[in-house]
Amino acid sequence: MGSISKGFSFFVIVILAVSTLTIVKPTWAQVGVTNPSVPEFSVQYETYTRNIPPTYGADPSTGKAVITKAGYTEIEKWVRIVISNQPFIPYNDTNGNYIQLFYDARWKGHLDTTWESIPDGIWFTQLSDSPRTGISIGFKGYKGGADLILLDPADSQIDFQVEASIGYYTADNVFIGETSGWSNTQTLTIGESQTPTPSPAATPTSTPSQELQQTEQIEPIVSVTIVVAVIIAVLGLLIYLIRRK
């Protein structure tokens, strides 16, 4: 009877250990999510000025220093779209496709009826090391304008919308997955009274990608390893006590 009791006790301990391992799985690891939410975002207008000094050279006839290229002032104009990240971890689906969360943006002059959008082949993935993901859009004719993503500097008011997508892109740049639909419109007013700032502030910005970067997923295993070690130690102690009895 004593051996049956000991065996039953050991069986119960194993069941408790397995249950504990199931419970400690991180709840924030949103693996398998397929339906994105409509993003929350803000837009801001930024200008920067840089004074580029003249270039000097030597006059071949006199050997004296002369200006070979005059100095000038360089102006950058940007709109930063800052999106609040959604709970999501990239994962591979059952077919081996690498599933990611992407953000898209579109814009138009406030009085226009036609939207402009980010060109095909350029997409922005959600940043994993920041609570926000930024998209920078430059202005035509100004330093810093992003390639193919250019706003019309003549517009004093610009409407913006964003949407989120979860899925993957095929080799032919066809998106497979689910989208949230476009957000409500936010209108940015670009006033003439805004003063250029001397240097840019750091803003987390997702780099546009021409192809998917299939990064290896890092699972949060540290806490699970610690719990397993503790459970093994407890099991060993209980088995020792049972055998002594």
N, C-alpha and C positions, 0 to 999 in steps of 0.2 A: 504493500500500500504506500510505503514511504517513497519507493522509486517512482510510482505513478504520480505522486504529489510533486516530486522534484521535476519530473518531465513536464507536467502540466505547467508548473511555475516557469520553467525555461521557455515553453511555448508562448506563454503570456508576455514574457519579457521581449521576445523577438517581435511579436505583433506590435507592441508599444513602440519599439525602436523603428519599425517600418513606418508606422503612423506618424512618428515625429519627423522622419525624413520628408514625408509628404507635406507636412505642415510648414516646414521651414523654407519651402520653395518661395523665392522672392515674388511678392504680388505685383511689384512694379514692372516686372519683365513682361511687357505686353507683346509676347510672341504669338503670332497667329491672328493679329488684328487685321481686318480687311476693310473696314468702313471708317474713313477719316471724317473728322468733324470740320465744319466750316471754320476757317482760321480766324483768330483775333489778331489785329495788326494795327500799326500806326505808321504814318508817313511823315517825313521831315525833309525840309529843304536845307541844303548845306552848300556854302561856297568857301573856297580857300584861295588865298593868294600867295604866290611865291615870287620873290624878287631874284631873278637869275642874273648874276654878275656878268660883266663883259669878259670877253676872251682876249688875252694879250698875246702878242708875239713880238718879234724883233724886226726892226726896219733893216733890211739887208744893206742899205747904203750907209746908214749911220750907226747901226747896232743898238739904237735906242728902243725902249719898249713902246709899242704902239697898240692901239685897240684894233683887233682884227674882226671882232664881232661885238656889236653893241649889246649892252644889257637890256633886259626887258622884264615886264611883269607877266607872270603866267597865272591865269585864272581857271580854277576848276569849279564846275557846277554839278551837283548831284541831287538826286532824290533817294533817300534811304527808306526802304520798306522794311519794317522790323516786325517779324511774326512771332507770336508766342508758340513755343514748341508744344506738340501733343505727346502724350505717353505712348512711346513706340520704340521697339527694338527691331532692327532689320533681321530677317531670317530667310532660310531657304524653304520653299514649299515642297510638296511631295514630288514634284517634277524636277526639282533641283534649281528652279528659278530663284534668283536673289531678290527678295521683296524689300522695297524701301519706301520711305515716305518722301514725296516730292511736293514742292510748292511752285505755283505758277502765278503770274501777275499780268494784268492788262490795264490800259489807261486810255484816256481820250481828253481832248479839250472840253471844258465844262459845257460849252455850247454845241459841241459836235455830237453826232449820233453814231459814229463808227468807232469801234474800239480797236486799238493797236495792242499787240501782245508779243511776248517773247518768241522769237523765231523757233521753228522746229529744229531739233538737234541740240538745243541748249536747255538744260533743266537744272533745277536747284534742289539738292537733297537737304533734308533736315539735319542741322548740326547736332552731333551727339555730345559735344563737350560744352554746351552752352544752353541756357534756358530759352534762348531766342535764336532765330535764324534771320539773317539780313539779306536783302536783295538790293544791289546798287544799280541805279539807272542814270546814265549820263545825259548831257544835253548836246545837241548838234552844234559843232563849231567851237566847243570848249574842251580844254585839256581834261583828260580823265574820262571822256565819254566811253562807255562800254561798247565793245564791238557789236554792231547790229542792234543794240538796245539803246535807242536815242530818243529823247524828248524834244519837242519843238520849243525853242526858247521864246517864241512869240506868245505862247499860252501863259496867261497870268493866273489862270485857275485850271487845275488838272484833276480829273476824277480817277480814282484807283479802285480796283477790286482784286482780290486774291482768292485762290482755291487750293485745296490740298488733294493729293492723290496717293493711293497706296497700291503698289504693283511693281511692274518692271517694263522695260523697253526692249523690243525685239531688235535684231540686227538691222531691220529696215526702219527703225525709229518709230515703230507702232507701239502705243502704250496699251498694256493689258492690265486691267485692275479696276478699282473703284475710285470715283472722285466725289468730293463733297458738294460740288456746285459752287458758283461764285458767291462771294460774300456781299454784304451791303456795300454801298459806295461811300468812300471817304474822299472829300474834296480838299485839295491842297491849294492854298492861295499863296502865290509868290509875289511878295510886296517889294517895291523898289527901295523901301527904307531898310531892308535887311542888309546888315553890314558884313562884308566878307571877314572871315576869321583867319588869323595868321597861319594856323597849322591844323591839320585834320585830327579829329578825335577817333579813337579806335572803336569800331563797331563790328560785332561778329557778323561776318558775311559769308554766305555759302558761295563757293566758287562754282561758276557754271561749268558743267561737264559735257564733253562731247561723247563720252562713253561711260558706261557704268563702272564704278570702282568697287569690285566685289571684295570688300574687306572681310577678313576672317572675324566672325562673331566671337566676342570674349564673354563667356558666361560668368555670372557672379557666383563662383564656387567657393570662395574663401570661407564664408559663414557656414556653408554646408559641411565643409571639411572639418571645421572646429566642432560642430555639433556631432558629426560622426565619431570623432575622437573621444568626445565626452561619453557618448552612448556606449562605445566599446569598453571604456574604463568602467562604467557602471555595470555593464554586463559581466565583466570579469569579476568585479567585487561580489555581485549577487551569486554568481556560480560558485565562487569560493566559499561564501557563507552557507549556501545550500549543501555543499559537499561536507562541510564541517559538521552540520546538523545530522 
